[in-house]
Amino acid sequence: MQPPAGALARAVHEAADAIRAHWPQVPQCAIVLGSGLGGLAGEIDGDAVVPYGAIPHFPVPSVAGHAAELVLGRLDGRPVAALAGRAHLYEGYTAGQVAFPVRVLAALGTPVLVLSNAAGGLNPAFRRGDLMLLTDHINLTGANPLVGPNDDRIGPRFPDMSAVYDPGLRSVAEAAARADGIPLRTGVYAGVLGPSYETLAEIRMLRTLGADAVGMSTVVEAIAARHAGMRVMGIAAITNAIDGRDRAAEAAVAHEDVLAAAAAIGPRFAALVRKIVRDLPAGGVRGRVPRRTRQDA
């Protein structure tokens, strides 16, 4: 549940003002670094590194692989903000708390958000080590950051989600991958609550629903970003390939293995994101999500 609309807007602007005190620039792109993918933060020519605990109202993750730092600076000459780590619903945070950093980035004027995550591959063609560009998502978390009072200063009551992951940004990512020879899958991401990994029956269900990968993050942030008018890109690092067979003969999925696999993917992920940031249109394109008039929304 959200706080009252006015209280949410005040909290967002308090956090944004605290960040501006460290770094007054407007990021052209913000990047959320998922489990094991934090290495990219070290490639930013940093002007400031702000612990989440020093930013008012910011949720602080407790999970290994999430540094809980906001890195502000330049990546290949362009001003960026990188969230090294994120909070999750399974830690006990609400959807509004998980979405809060994204809303602050939007309040800073950031036009483009790149969301990354570590995910399990459901598509039989996927292999551990692949990168997948998100074309859409299925929200199975049971949570939505827009529940509760709406503040029109942040976004519209009924934002359209028919194109969450911006087609223009996807074209930029695909061109960047081709130029650097980086294999890039595309597919639908299923966001689940976690923290337990999926049962075999759940895997079959997710594949039947049309999901190509599954993870425990991203969808809440993507919804909040689109609500705020940001353009969104999503990239999943496939850290384990799930094919629905009996896992008894395979190694059990463990968080440590996920982190290790994500770290191995990290250099290719970093190279891809760096080229994407270089190739983004100058200043980005920021447009408010069109309002819906449907009475039964």
C-alpha positions in Angstrom: 0.0 0.0 0.0 1.1 3.5 -0.8 1.3 6.4 1.7 -1.1 9.2 1.1 -0.4 10.8 -2.3 1.0 14.0 -0.9 3.2 12.2 1.5 4.7 10.0 -1.3 5.5 13.1 -3.4 7.2 14.8 -0.5 9.2 11.7 0.3 10.3 11.4 -3.4 11.4 15.0 -3.5 13.2 14.8 -0.2 15.2 11.8 -1.6 15.8 13.6 -4.9 17.1 16.7 -3.1 19.5 14.7 -1.0 20.9 13.1 -4.2 21.2 16.6 -5.9 23.3 17.7 -2.9 25.9 15.1 -3.9 25.6 15.5 -7.6 23.6 18.3 -9.3 23.5 16.8 -12.8 20.6 15.2 -14.5 21.3 11.6 -15.5 20.7 10.8 -19.1 20.2 7.1 -18.2 19.7 5.2 -14.9 20.7 1.6 -14.5 19.5 -0.9 -11.9 22.1 -3.5 -11.4 20.7 -6.9 -10.4 22.2 -9.8 -8.5 25.9 -10.4 -9.4 25.9 -7.6 -12.1 27.3 -4.8 -9.9 30.6 -4.9 -11.7 29.4 -2.2 -14.1 29.3 0.3 -11.3 33.1 0.1 -11.1 33.4 1.2 -14.8 31.5 4.5 -14.1 33.7 7.5 -13.8 32.2 8.3 -10.5 31.6 11.7 -9.1 29.8 10.5 -6.0 28.9 7.2 -4.3 26.0 7.5 -2.0 25.0 4.6 0.4 21.2 4.0 0.3 21.1 4.5 4.0 22.1 8.1 3.5 19.2 8.8 1.2 15.9 9.6 2.9 13.3 6.9 2.6 15.4 4.6 0.4 15.0 0.8 1.1 18.2 -0.9 1.9 18.5 -4.5 0.5 19.8 -7.3 2.7 20.6 -9.8 0.1 24.1 -10.9 -1.0 25.1 -9.4 -4.3 23.5 -6.1 -3.7 25.9 -3.4 -2.6 23.2 -0.8 -1.7 25.0 2.2 -3.2 24.0 4.8 -5.7 26.8 5.5 -8.1 26.7 8.9 -9.9 29.0 9.9 -12.7 29.8 9.3 -16.3 29.8 6.2 -18.4 31.5 6.7 -21.8 31.1 10.5 -21.3 27.4 10.4 -20.5 25.9 11.3 -17.1 24.4 8.2 -15.5 23.0 7.0 -12.2 23.5 3.3 -11.2 21.6 1.6 -8.5 24.1 -1.0 -7.3 21.5 -3.4 -5.8 17.8 -3.3 -5.2 15.2 -4.1 -2.5 12.9 -7.1 -3.1 9.3 -7.9 -2.2 10.5 -11.2 -0.5 12.6 -9.2 2.0 9.3 -7.8 3.4 9.3 -4.5 1.5 6.1 -3.3 0.0 5.7 -2.7 -3.8 5.8 1.0 -3.1 9.1 0.7 -1.2 10.6 -1.4 -3.9 9.5 1.2 -6.5 10.7 4.2 -4.5 14.2 4.5 -6.0 12.8 4.4 -9.5 10.4 7.2 -8.7 13.3 9.3 -7.3 15.2 8.7 -10.5 12.2 10.0 -12.5 12.0 13.0 -10.2 15.6 13.8 -11.0 14.5 14.1 -14.6 16.1 10.8 -15.9 14.4 9.9 -19.2 15.7 6.3 -19.6 15.8 3.4 -17.2 17.7 0.2 -17.8 16.6 -2.6 -15.5 18.8 -5.7 -15.2 18.3 -8.9 -13.3 19.5 -12.5 -12.8 16.9 -14.9 -14.1 16.2 -18.6 -14.7 15.8 -19.5 -18.4 12.5 -21.2 -19.2 12.8 -21.2 -23.0 14.4 -24.6 -24.0 16.7 -22.7 -26.5 18.2 -20.7 -23.6 21.5 -21.6 -22.0 23.2 -20.5 -18.8 25.3 -17.4 -19.7 22.8 -15.9 -22.2 21.6 -12.3 -22.1 17.9 -11.8 -22.8 16.3 -8.5 -23.8 12.9 -8.2 -22.3 10.0 -7.7 -24.7 7.3 -7.9 -22.1 6.6 -9.2 -18.6 4.0 -11.2 -16.7 3.5 -9.9 -13.1 2.9 -12.9 -10.9 4.2 -11.2 -7.7 0.7 -10.4 -6.4 1.8 -6.8 -5.9 1.6 -3.5 -7.8 3.3 -0.2 -6.8 0.3 1.8 -8.0 -2.2 0.4 -5.5 -3.5 3.0 -3.2 -4.1 6.8 -3.6 -2.7 8.2 -6.9 -0.8 11.4 -7.2 -1.2 12.9 -10.7 2.1 14.8 -10.2 3.9 11.4 -10.3 1.8 9.7 -12.9 -1.7 9.0 -14.2 -4.2 6.8 -12.3 -4.5 4.2 -15.1 -1.2 4.0 -17.0 -1.1 1.9 -20.2 1.3 -1.1 -20.0 0.9 -2.4 -23.5 4.5 -1.4 -24.4 6.4 -1.5 -21.0 9.7 -2.2 -22.6 10.3 0.6 -25.2 10.5 -0.7 -28.8 12.9 2.1 -29.7 15.2 1.3 -26.9 15.1 -2.4 -27.8 16.2 -1.5 -31.3 19.2 0.4 -29.8 20.1 -2.6 -27.7 19.8 -5.1 -30.6 22.0 -2.8 -32.8 24.5 -2.5 -30.1 24.7 -6.3 -29.6 25.1 -6.9 -33.3 27.9 -4.2 -33.6 29.9 -5.8 -30.8 29.1 -9.4 -31.6 27.3 -10.0 -28.4 24.6 -12.8 -28.6 21.3 -11.3 -27.3 18.1 -13.4 -26.8 14.7 -11.8 -26.6 11.7 -12.9 -24.5 9.0 -12.5 -21.9 10.0 -12.2 -18.2 7.8 -13.6 -15.5 8.2 -11.8 -12.2 7.4 -13.9 -9.1 7.5 -13.2 -5.4 10.2 -15.6 -4.2 12.3 -16.2 -2.3 11.9 -19.9 -3.0 12.9 -21.2 -6.4 10.1 -22.6 -8.6 8.7 -26.1 -8.4 8.6 -28.3 -11.5 4.9 -27.8 -11.8 5.4 -24.0 -11.5 8.0 -24.2 -14.3 5.6 -26.0 -16.6 2.9 -23.4 -15.7 5.2 -20.4 -16.5 6.2 -21.9 -19.8 2.5 -22.5 -20.7 1.8 -18.9 -19.9 4.4 -17.8 -22.4 7.4 -16.8 -20.1 10.9 -17.3 -21.4 12.6 -16.4 -18.1 11.7 -16.1 -14.5 13.0 -14.0 -11.6 12.1 -12.1 -8.4 12.4 -8.5 -9.4 12.0 -5.9 -12.2 8.3 -5.9 -12.8 7.4 -3.6 -9.9 10.1 -1.1 -11.0 9.1 -1.3 -14.6 5.5 -0.5 -13.7 6.5 2.5 -11.6 8.9 3.8 -14.3 6.2 3.7 -17.0 3.8 5.3 -14.6 6.3 8.2 -14.2 6.8 8.5 -17.9 10.2 7.0 -18.2 11.3 4.9 -21.2 12.3 1.4 -20.0 14.7 -1.3 -21.2 15.1 -4.7 -19.4 18.0 -7.1 -19.7 18.1 -10.5 -18.0 21.2 -12.5 -17.3 20.3 -16.2 -17.6 22.1 -17.7 -14.7 20.5 -21.1 -14.8 18.6 -22.9 -17.6 15.4 -24.6 -16.5 14.0 -27.3 -18.8 11.4 -28.9 -16.6 13.2 -32.2 -16.2 13.6 -33.9 -12.9 16.3 -31.9 -11.0 17.2 -34.8 -8.8 20.0 -35.7 -11.2 21.2 -32.1 -11.5 22.7 -29.6 -9.1 20.1 -27.8 -7.0 19.7 -24.1 -7.7 21.5 -22.0 -5.0 21.9 -18.2 -4.7 25.7 -18.6 -4.6 25.6 -20.3 -8.0 23.3 -17.5 -9.4 25.8 -14.9 -8.2 28.7 -16.8 -9.7 27.0 -17.2 -13.1 25.9 -13.5 -13.1 29.5 -12.5 -12.4 30.7 -14.6 -15.3 28.2 -12.9 -17.6 29.1 -9.5 -16.1 31.8 -8.4 -18.7 29.5 -9.1 -21.6 26.6 -7.3 -19.9 28.8 -4.3 -19.1 30.1 -4.1 -22.6 26.5 -4.2 -24.0 25.2 -1.5 -21.6 28.2 0.8 -22.2 27.4 0.7 -26.0 23.7 1.2 -25.4 24.4 4.2 -23.2 26.7 5.6 -26.0 24.1 5.1 -28.6 21.1 6.5 -26.8 19.6 9.6 -28.5 21.0 12.7 -27.0 18.8 13.7 -24.0 16.5 10.8 -24.5 12.8 11.2 -25.3 10.6 11.6 -22.3 6.8 11.5 -22.9 4.0 11.1 -20.4 2.2 7.8 -20.6 -1.2 8.4 -22.3 -4.2 8.4 -20.0 -6.8 5.7 -20.4 -10.4 6.6 -20.4 -11.8 3.1 -20.0 -14.3 3.1 -17.2 -13.6 -0.5 -16.2 -9.8 -0.1 -16.0 
